[in-house]
Amino acid sequence: MAYQTTAGWSLISSGLTTLFLKIIPGDSLWWGILLLALGGVVLFVRKKDVAKS
């Protein structure tokens, strides 16, 4: 069940990111790199948070 939830959120976030990159001004490459880095930070913080529990 957790896999389905993760896959669902992944697809939703991918779709929203695609729409976001179409809307914002500037080069989408830099926005993509920024969002990728932000996602990595969120995963790292979340991993540490889960490890504490």
CYANA upper distance limits for C-alpha pairs under 8 A (distance plus 0.5 A):
  1 MET  CA      5 THR  CA      7.00
  2 ALA  CA      6 THR  CA      6.62
  3 TYR  CA      7 ALA  CA      6.50
  4 GLN  CA      8 GLY  CA      6.49
  5 THR  CA      9 TRP  CA      6.71
  6 THR  CA     10 SER  CA      6.52
  7 ALA  CA     11 LEU  CA      6.71
  8 GLY  CA     12 ILE  CA      6.75
  9 TRP  CA     13 SER  CA      6.48
 10 SER  CA     14 SER  CA      6.54
 11 LEU  CA     15 GLY  CA      6.68
 12 ILE  CA     16 LEU  CA      6.71
 13 SER  CA     17 THR  CA      6.47
 14 SER  CA     18 THR  CA      6.66
 15 GLY  CA     19 LEU  CA      6.83
 16 LEU  CA     20 PHE  CA      6.52
 17 THR  CA     21 LEU  CA      6.58
 18 THR  CA     22 LYS  CA      6.91
 19 LEU  CA     23 ILE  CA      6.91
 20 PHE  CA     24 ILE  CA      6.77
 21 LEU  CA     28 SER  CA      6.44
 21 LEU  CA     31 TRP  CA      7.65
 21 LEU  CA     32 GLY  CA      8.18
 22 LYS  CA     28 SER  CA      8.43
 24 ILE  CA     28 SER  CA      8.45
 27 ASP  CA     31 TRP  CA      7.45
 28 SER  CA     32 GLY  CA      6.39
 29 LEU  CA     33 ILE  CA      6.73
 30 TRP  CA     34 LEU  CA      6.61
 31 TRP  CA     35 LEU  CA      6.57
 32 GLY  CA     36 LEU  CA      6.53
 33 ILE  CA     37 ALA  CA      6.66
 34 LEU  CA     38 LEU  CA      6.60
 35 LEU  CA     39 GLY  CA      6.53
 36 LEU  CA     40 GLY  CA      6.77
 37 ALA  CA     41 VAL  CA      6.78
 38 LEU  CA     42 VAL  CA      6.72
 39 GLY  CA     43 LEU  CA      6.66
 40 GLY  CA     44 PHE  CA      6.58
 41 VAL  CA     45 VAL  CA      6.58
 42 VAL  CA     46 ARG  CA      6.44
 43 LEU  CA     47 LYS  CA      6.45
 44 PHE  CA     48 LYS  CA      6.85
 45 VAL  CA     49 ASP  CA      6.64
 46 ARG  CA     50 VAL  CA      6.61
 47 LYS  CA     51 ALA  CA      6.66
 48 LYS  CA     52 LYS  CA      6.94
 49 ASP  CA     53 SER  CA      7.36
